[in-house]
Amino acid sequence: MPIVNVALYAGRTDQQKADLAKAITTAISETAGVPDSATTIIFQDVEKASWSVGGEMMSEA
């Protein structure tokens, strides 16, 4: 049973998350042969002040 963790900058709508969840679930189903009902997706909304890339805080980018 696949478990997918998706961390995104905060601010995505519920509909955007639902659309993304469907696309991820479909991709897993089609490529790994896993039934849709077996895929779990966890969304984490992260503020830019709590995200860094290459030592630079995204809130400063």
C-alpha positions as CSV (number, residue, x, y, z in Angstrom):
1,M,0.0,0.0,0.0
2,P,1.7,3.2,-1.2
3,I,1.8,6.2,1.2
4,V,2.7,9.5,-0.5
5,N,3.7,12.5,1.5
6,V,3.4,15.8,-0.4
7,A,4.8,19.0,1.2
8,L,3.7,22.2,-0.5
9,Y,3.9,25.9,0.3
10,A,0.7,26.8,2.2
11,G,-2.1,28.3,0.2
12,R,-3.3,25.6,-2.2
13,T,-7.1,25.3,-2.3
14,D,-8.9,22.1,-1.3
15,Q,-9.8,21.6,-5.0
16,Q,-6.1,21.9,-6.1
17,K,-5.2,19.2,-3.5
18,A,-8.1,17.0,-4.6
19,D,-7.0,17.3,-8.2
20,L,-3.4,16.5,-7.3
21,A,-4.4,13.6,-5.1
22,K,-6.4,12.1,-8.1
23,A,-3.5,12.6,-10.5
24,I,-1.0,11.0,-8.1
25,T,-3.3,8.1,-7.3
26,T,-3.9,7.5,-11.1
27,A,-0.2,7.6,-11.8
28,I,0.5,5.0,-9.1
29,S,-2.3,2.8,-10.2
30,E,-1.3,2.9,-13.9
31,T,2.5,2.4,-13.3
32,A,2.5,0.1,-10.3
33,G,-0.7,-1.8,-10.8
34,V,-2.0,-0.8,-7.4
35,P,-5.7,-0.3,-6.9
36,D,-6.7,3.3,-6.2
37,S,-8.2,2.3,-2.8
38,A,-4.7,1.2,-1.6
39,T,-3.0,4.6,-2.1
40,T,-2.8,7.1,0.8
41,I,-1.8,10.7,0.3
42,I,-0.8,13.0,3.1
43,F,-0.6,16.8,2.4
44,Q,1.5,19.0,4.5
45,D,1.1,22.8,4.2
46,V,4.4,24.5,5.0
47,E,4.8,28.2,5.4
48,K,7.7,29.7,3.4
49,A,9.2,30.9,6.7
50,S,9.6,27.2,7.6
51,W,11.2,26.1,4.2
52,S,14.7,26.5,3.1
53,V,16.5,25.5,-0.2
54,G,20.2,25.8,-0.4
55,G,20.5,27.5,2.9
56,E,18.1,30.3,1.8
57,M,14.8,30.8,3.5
58,M,12.0,30.8,1.0
59,S,10.3,33.6,2.8
60,E,13.3,35.7,1.8
61,A,13.4,34.6,-1.8
